[in-house]
Amino acid sequence: MIPKDPVMLLSYVNLKLRDFYESLDALCDDLEADREEITEKLASINYHYDEEKNQFV
């Protein structure tokens, strides 16, 4: 289950991206998660996906 709290979501997603997935799209496909929902929630705490780093910064 993906966390609802933005700060917990940030930690969860960055860990998954670092250890298991080569991209945000791969994570979303595998976990059947909504990419737009994740990016909007993390943007609300000023974090944005960096494709080169494959993490939210």
Phi and psi restraints in degrees (range 20) as a CNS / XPLOR table:
assign (resid 1 and name C) (resid 2 and name N)
       (resid 2 and name CA) (resid 2 and name C) 1.0 -84.2 20.0 2
assign (resid 2 and name N) (resid 2 and name CA)
       (resid 2 and name C) (resid 3 and name N) 1.0 131.8 20.0 2
assign (resid 2 and name C) (resid 3 and name N)
       (resid 3 and name CA) (resid 3 and name C) 1.0 -60.7 20.0 2
assign (resid 3 and name N) (resid 3 and name CA)
       (resid 3 and name C) (resid 4 and name N) 1.0 147.1 20.0 2
assign (resid 3 and name C) (resid 4 and name N)
       (resid 4 and name CA) (resid 4 and name C) 1.0 -88.4 20.0 2
assign (resid 4 and name N) (resid 4 and name CA)
       (resid 4 and name C) (resid 5 and name N) 1.0 -34.8 20.0 2
assign (resid 4 and name C) (resid 5 and name N)
       (resid 5 and name CA) (resid 5 and name C) 1.0 -66.8 20.0 2
assign (resid 5 and name N) (resid 5 and name CA)
       (resid 5 and name C) (resid 6 and name N) 1.0 129.4 20.0 2
assign (resid 5 and name C) (resid 6 and name N)
       (resid 6 and name CA) (resid 6 and name C) 1.0 -57.7 20.0 2
assign (resid 6 and name N) (resid 6 and name CA)
       (resid 6 and name C) (resid 7 and name N) 1.0 -39.7 20.0 2
assign (resid 6 and name C) (resid 7 and name N)
       (resid 7 and name CA) (resid 7 and name C) 1.0 -69.1 20.0 2
assign (resid 7 and name N) (resid 7 and name CA)
       (resid 7 and name C) (resid 8 and name N) 1.0 -42.3 20.0 2
assign (resid 7 and name C) (resid 8 and name N)
       (resid 8 and name CA) (resid 8 and name C) 1.0 -66.8 20.0 2
assign (resid 8 and name N) (resid 8 and name CA)
       (resid 8 and name C) (resid 9 and name N) 1.0 -37.8 20.0 2
assign (resid 8 and name C) (resid 9 and name N)
       (resid 9 and name CA) (resid 9 and name C) 1.0 -61.7 20.0 2
assign (resid 9 and name N) (resid 9 and name CA)
       (resid 9 and name C) (resid 10 and name N) 1.0 -43.3 20.0 2
assign (resid 9 and name C) (resid 10 and name N)
       (resid 10 and name CA) (resid 10 and name C) 1.0 -56.7 20.0 2
assign (resid 10 and name N) (resid 10 and name CA)
       (resid 10 and name C) (resid 11 and name N) 1.0 -50.1 20.0 2
assign (resid 10 and name C) (resid 11 and name N)
       (resid 11 and name CA) (resid 11 and name C) 1.0 -61.6 20.0 2
assign (resid 11 and name N) (resid 11 and name CA)
       (resid 11 and name C) (resid 12 and name N) 1.0 -46.2 20.0 2
assign (resid 11 and name C) (resid 12 and name N)
       (resid 12 and name CA) (resid 12 and name C) 1.0 -61.8 20.0 2
assign (resid 12 and name N) (resid 12 and name CA)
       (resid 12 and name C) (resid 13 and name N) 1.0 -50.2 20.0 2
assign (resid 12 and name C) (resid 13 and name N)
       (resid 13 and name CA) (resid 13 and name C) 1.0 -66.1 20.0 2
assign (resid 13 and name N) (resid 13 and name CA)
       (resid 13 and name C) (resid 14 and name N) 1.0 -44.6 20.0 2
assign (resid 13 and name C) (resid 14 and name N)
       (resid 14 and name CA) (resid 14 and name C) 1.0 -64.4 20.0 2
assign (resid 14 and name N) (resid 14 and name CA)
       (resid 14 and name C) (resid 15 and name N) 1.0 -36.5 20.0 2
assign (resid 14 and name C) (resid 15 and name N)
       (resid 15 and name CA) (resid 15 and name C) 1.0 -63.1 20.0 2
assign (resid 15 and name N) (resid 15 and name CA)
       (resid 15 and name C) (resid 16 and name N) 1.0 -47.4 20.0 2
assign (resid 15 and name C) (resid 16 and name N)
       (resid 16 and name CA) (resid 16 and name C) 1.0 -62.0 20.0 2
assign (resid 16 and name N) (resid 16 and name CA)
       (resid 16 and name C) (resid 17 and name N) 1.0 -42.8 20.0 2
assign (resid 16 and name C) (resid 17 and name N)
       (resid 17 and name CA) (resid 17 and name C) 1.0 -63.9 20.0 2
assign (resid 17 and name N) (resid 17 and name CA)
       (resid 17 and name C) (resid 18 and name N) 1.0 -41.4 20.0 2
assign (resid 17 and name C) (resid 18 and name N)
       (resid 18 and name CA) (resid 18 and name C) 1.0 -66.8 20.0 2
assign (resid 18 and name N) (resid 18 and name CA)
       (resid 18 and name C) (resid 19 and name N) 1.0 -44.1 20.0 2
assign (resid 18 and name C) (resid 19 and name N)
       (resid 19 and name CA) (resid 19 and name C) 1.0 -97.2 20.0 2
assign (resid 19 and name N) (resid 19 and name CA)
       (resid 19 and name C) (resid 20 and name N) 1.0 -22.4 20.0 2
assign (resid 19 and name C) (resid 20 and name N)
       (resid 20 and name CA) (resid 20 and name C) 1.0 -131.6 20.0 2
assign (resid 20 and name N) (resid 20 and name CA)
       (resid 20 and name C) (resid 21 and name N) 1.0 -23.8 20.0 2
assign (resid 20 and name C) (resid 21 and name N)
       (resid 21 and name CA) (resid 21 and name C) 1.0 -127.3 20.0 2
assign (resid 21 and name N) (resid 21 and name CA)
       (resid 21 and name C) (resid 22 and name N) 1.0 141.7 20.0 2
assign (resid 21 and name C) (resid 22 and name N)
       (resid 22 and name CA) (resid 22 and name C) 1.0 -84.8 20.0 2
assign (resid 22 and name N) (resid 22 and name CA)
       (resid 22 and name C) (resid 23 and name N) 1.0 -9.4 20.0 2
assign (resid 22 and name C) (resid 23 and name N)
       (resid 23 and name CA) (resid 23 and name C) 1.0 -161.0 20.0 2
assign (resid 23 and name N) (resid 23 and name CA)
       (resid 23 and name C) (resid 24 and name N) 1.0 164.1 20.0 2
assign (resid 23 and name C) (resid 24 and name N)
       (resid 24 and name CA) (resid 24 and name C) 1.0 -65.4 20.0 2
assign (resid 24 and name N) (resid 24 and name CA)
       (resid 24 and name C) (resid 25 and name N) 1.0 -37.1 20.0 2
assign (resid 24 and name C) (resid 25 and name N)
       (resid 25 and name CA) (resid 25 and name C) 1.0 -61.9 20.0 2
assign (resid 25 and name N) (resid 25 and name CA)
       (resid 25 and name C) (resid 26 and name N) 1.0 -42.1 20.0 2
assign (resid 25 and name C) (resid 26 and name N)
       (resid 26 and name CA) (resid 26 and name C) 1.0 -63.2 20.0 2
assign (resid 26 and name N) (resid 26 and name CA)
       (resid 26 and name C) (resid 27 and name N) 1.0 -42.1 20.0 2
assign (resid 26 and name C) (resid 27 and name N)
       (resid 27 and name CA) (resid 27 and name C) 1.0 -61.3 20.0 2
assign (resid 27 and name N) (resid 27 and name CA)
       (resid 27 and name C) (resid 28 and name N) 1.0 -48.8 20.0 2
assign (resid 27 and name C) (resid 28 and name N)
       (resid 28 and name CA) (resid 28 and name C) 1.0 -63.0 20.0 2
assign (resid 28 and name N) (resid 28 and name CA)
       (resid 28 and name C) (resid 29 and name N) 1.0 -41.7 20.0 2
assign (resid 28 and name C) (resid 29 and name N)
       (resid 29 and name CA) (resid 29 and name C) 1.0 -62.3 20.0 2
assign (resid 29 and name N) (resid 29 and name CA)
       (resid 29 and name C) (resid 30 and name N) 1.0 -47.1 20.0 2
assign (resid 29 and name C) (resid 30 and name N)
       (resid 30 and name CA) (resid 30 and name C) 1.0 -67.7 20.0 2
assign (resid 30 and name N) (resid 30 and name CA)
       (resid 30 and name C) (resid 31 and name N) 1.0 -40.4 20.0 2
assign (resid 30 and name C) (resid 31 and name N)
       (resid 31 and name CA) (resid 31 and name C) 1.0 -91.8 20.0 2
assign (resid 31 and name N) (resid 31 and name CA)
       (resid 31 and name C) (resid 32 and name N) 1.0 1.3 20.0 2
assign (resid 31 and name C) (resid 32 and name N)
       (resid 32 and name CA) (resid 32 and name C) 1.0 52.2 20.0 2
assign (resid 32 and name N) (resid 32 and name CA)
       (resid 32 and name C) (resid 33 and name N) 1.0 47.2 20.0 2
assign (resid 32 and name C) (resid 33 and name N)
       (resid 33 and name CA) (resid 33 and name C) 1.0 -104.6 20.0 2
assign (resid 33 and name N) (resid 33 and name CA)
       (resid 33 and name C) (resid 34 and name N) 1.0 155.3 20.0 2
assign (resid 33 and name C) (resid 34 and name N)
       (resid 34 and name CA) (resid 34 and name C) 1.0 -88.9 20.0 2
assign (resid 34 and name N) (resid 34 and name CA)
       (resid 34 and name C) (resid 35 and name N) 1.0 111.7 20.0 2
assign (resid 34 and name C) (resid 35 and name N)
       (resid 35 and name CA) (resid 35 and name C) 1.0 -58.4 20.0 2
assign (resid 35 and name N) (resid 35 and name CA)
       (resid 35 and name C) (resid 36 and name N) 1.0 -44.0 20.0 2
assign (resid 35 and name C) (resid 36 and name N)
       (resid 36 and name CA) (resid 36 and name C) 1.0 -61.9 20.0 2
assign (resid 36 and name N) (resid 36 and name CA)
       (resid 36 and name C) (resid 37 and name N) 1.0 -41.8 20.0 2
assign (resid 36 and name C) (resid 37 and name N)
       (resid 37 and name CA) (resid 37 and name C) 1.0 -62.5 20.0 2
assign (resid 37 and name N) (resid 37 and name CA)
       (resid 37 and name C) (resid 38 and name N) 1.0 -43.8 20.0 2
assign (resid 37 and name C) (resid 38 and name N)
       (resid 38 and name CA) (resid 38 and name C) 1.0 -64.0 20.0 2
assign (resid 38 and name N) (resid 38 and name CA)
       (resid 38 and name C) (resid 39 and name N) 1.0 -48.8 20.0 2
assign (resid 38 and name C) (resid 39 and name N)
       (resid 39 and name CA) (resid 39 and name C) 1.0 -65.6 20.0 2
assign (resid 39 and name N) (resid 39 and name CA)
       (resid 39 and name C) (resid 40 and name N) 1.0 -36.7 20.0 2
assign (resid 39 and name C) (resid 40 and name N)
       (resid 40 and name CA) (resid 40 and name C) 1.0 -67.7 20.0 2
assign (resid 40 and name N) (resid 40 and name CA)
       (resid 40 and name C) (resid 41 and name N) 1.0 -42.8 20.0 2
assign (resid 40 and name C) (resid 41 and name N)
       (resid 41 and name CA) (resid 41 and name C) 1.0 -63.8 20.0 2
assign (resid 41 and name N) (resid 41 and name CA)
       (resid 41 and name C) (resid 42 and name N) 1.0 -41.4 20.0 2
assign (resid 41 and name C) (resid 42 and name N)
       (resid 42 and name CA) (resid 42 and name C) 1.0 -75.3 20.0 2
assign (resid 42 and name N) (resid 42 and name CA)
       (resid 42 and name C) (resid 43 and name N) 1.0 -29.4 20.0 2
assign (resid 42 and name C) (resid 43 and name N)
       (resid 43 and name CA) (resid 43 and name C) 1.0 -64.5 20.0 2
assign (resid 43 and name N) (resid 43 and name CA)
       (resid 43 and name C) (resid 44 and name N) 1.0 -29.2 20.0 2
assign (resid 43 and name C) (resid 44 and name N)
       (resid 44 and name CA) (resid 44 and name C) 1.0 -65.1 20.0 2
assign (resid 44 and name N) (resid 44 and name CA)
       (resid 44 and name C) (resid 45 and name N) 1.0 -19.4 20.0 2
assign (resid 44 and name C) (resid 45 and name N)
       (resid 45 and name CA) (resid 45 and name C) 1.0 -114.4 20.0 2
assign (resid 45 and name N) (resid 45 and name CA)
       (resid 45 and name C) (resid 46 and name N) 1.0 24.6 20.0 2
assign (resid 45 and name C) (resid 46 and name N)
       (resid 46 and name CA) (resid 46 and name C) 1.0 65.1 20.0 2
assign (resid 46 and name N) (resid 46 and name CA)
       (resid 46 and name C) (resid 47 and name N) 1.0 37.6 20.0 2
assign (resid 46 and name C) (resid 47 and name N)
       (resid 47 and name CA) (resid 47 and name C) 1.0 -118.5 20.0 2
assign (resid 47 and name N) (resid 47 and name CA)
       (resid 47 and name C) (resid 48 and name N) 1.0 136.7 20.0 2
assign (resid 47 and name C) (resid 48 and name N)
       (resid 48 and name CA) (resid 48 and name C) 1.0 -132.8 20.0 2
assign (resid 48 and name N) (resid 48 and name CA)
       (resid 48 and name C) (resid 49 and name N) 1.0 146.8 20.0 2
assign (resid 48 and name C) (resid 49 and name N)
       (resid 49 and name CA) (resid 49 and name C) 1.0 -72.4 20.0 2
assign (resid 49 and name N) (resid 49 and name CA)
       (resid 49 and name C) (resid 50 and name N) 1.0 127.9 20.0 2
assign (resid 49 and name C) (resid 50 and name N)
       (resid 50 and name CA) (resid 50 and name C) 1.0 -107.6 20.0 2
assign (resid 50 and name N) (resid 50 and name CA)
       (resid 50 and name C) (resid 51 and name N) 1.0 109.3 20.0 2
assign (resid 50 and name C) (resid 51 and name N)
       (resid 51 and name CA) (resid 51 and name C) 1.0 -63.2 20.0 2
assign (resid 51 and name N) (resid 51 and name CA)
       (resid 51 and name C) (resid 52 and name N) 1.0 -37.8 20.0 2
assign (resid 51 and name C) (resid 52 and name N)
       (resid 52 and name CA) (resid 52 and name C) 1.0 -63.3 20.0 2
assign (resid 52 and name N) (resid 52 and name CA)
       (resid 52 and name C) (resid 53 and name N) 1.0 -42.7 20.0 2
assign (resid 52 and name C) (resid 53 and name N)
       (resid 53 and name CA) (resid 53 and name C) 1.0 -86.2 20.0 2
assign (resid 53 and name N) (resid 53 and name CA)
       (resid 53 and name C) (resid 54 and name N) 1.0 -15.3 20.0 2
assign (resid 53 and name C) (resid 54 and name N)
       (resid 54 and name CA) (resid 54 and name C) 1.0 54.0 20.0 2
assign (resid 54 and name N) (resid 54 and name CA)
       (resid 54 and name C) (resid 55 and name N) 1.0 49.9 20.0 2
assign (resid 54 and name C) (resid 55 and name N)
       (resid 55 and name CA) (resid 55 and name C) 1.0 -160.3 20.0 2
assign (resid 55 and name N) (resid 55 and name CA)
       (resid 55 and name C) (resid 56 and name N) 1.0 165.7 20.0 2
assign (resid 55 and name C) (resid 56 and name N)
       (resid 56 and name CA) (resid 56 and name C) 1.0 -89.7 20.0 2
assign (resid 56 and name N) (resid 56 and name CA)
       (resid 56 and name C) (resid 57 and name N) 1.0 129.1 20.0 2
